[in-house]
Amino acid sequence: MVTENQLNFSQREVAVLRMMANGKQKKHMAKEFGISPNTAKDVVRRVYLKLRASNGAQAVALAMRAGII
């Protein structure tokens, strides 16, 4: 369950969620944002933590239900 405190997503985190929803991989996200692959992994990790998700599909589903994307 996503709580109100967890809905504080940065613009980059929301963009990452949208890319995840479109099936993009972390290396594509890194290239798109001009960041390192490790930084992209960190952003995805933060998204998972905020949503309490264990994988990308769950993160996207929770974000959609919460109206984040």
C-alpha positions in Angstrom: 0.0 0.0 0.0 1.3 3.4 -0.9 1.0 6.1 1.7 0.8 9.8 1.3 4.3 10.3 2.6 5.6 8.1 -0.2 4.1 10.2 -3.0 7.0 12.7 -3.0 8.6 11.6 -6.2 11.1 13.7 -8.1 10.6 14.5 -11.8 13.3 12.0 -12.7 11.7 9.3 -10.6 8.3 9.8 -12.3 10.1 9.8 -15.7 11.8 6.5 -14.8 8.4 5.0 -13.8 7.0 6.0 -17.2 10.0 4.5 -18.9 9.6 1.3 -16.9 5.9 1.2 -17.9 7.0 1.4 -21.5 9.4 -1.5 -21.0 12.7 0.4 -21.1 15.7 -1.0 -19.4 18.0 0.8 -17.0 20.8 1.2 -19.6 18.3 3.0 -21.9 17.2 5.2 -19.1 20.9 6.1 -18.3 21.5 7.0 -22.0 18.3 9.0 -22.2 19.1 11.0 -19.0 22.8 11.3 -19.7 23.7 9.6 -16.4 25.7 6.5 -15.6 24.0 3.1 -15.5 24.8 2.9 -11.7 22.9 6.2 -11.2 20.0 4.8 -13.1 20.0 1.8 -10.9 20.0 4.0 -7.8 16.9 5.9 -9.1 15.1 2.7 -9.8 16.0 1.5 -6.3 14.6 4.7 -4.8 11.4 4.2 -6.7 11.1 0.6 -5.5 11.7 1.7 -1.9 9.1 4.6 -2.0 6.5 2.3 -3.5 7.6 -0.7 -1.4 7.8 -2.7 -4.6 9.9 -5.7 -5.2 10.1 -5.5 -9.0 9.4 -3.3 -11.9 6.0 -4.6 -12.8 4.8 -4.2 -9.2 6.3 -0.6 -9.1 4.5 0.4 -12.3 1.2 -1.1 -11.1 1.4 0.6 -7.7 2.4 3.9 -9.3 -0.6 3.7 -11.7 -3.0 2.9 -8.9 -1.6 5.8 -6.9 -2.0 8.2 -9.8 1.7 8.9 -10.0 1.9 7.9 -13.7 
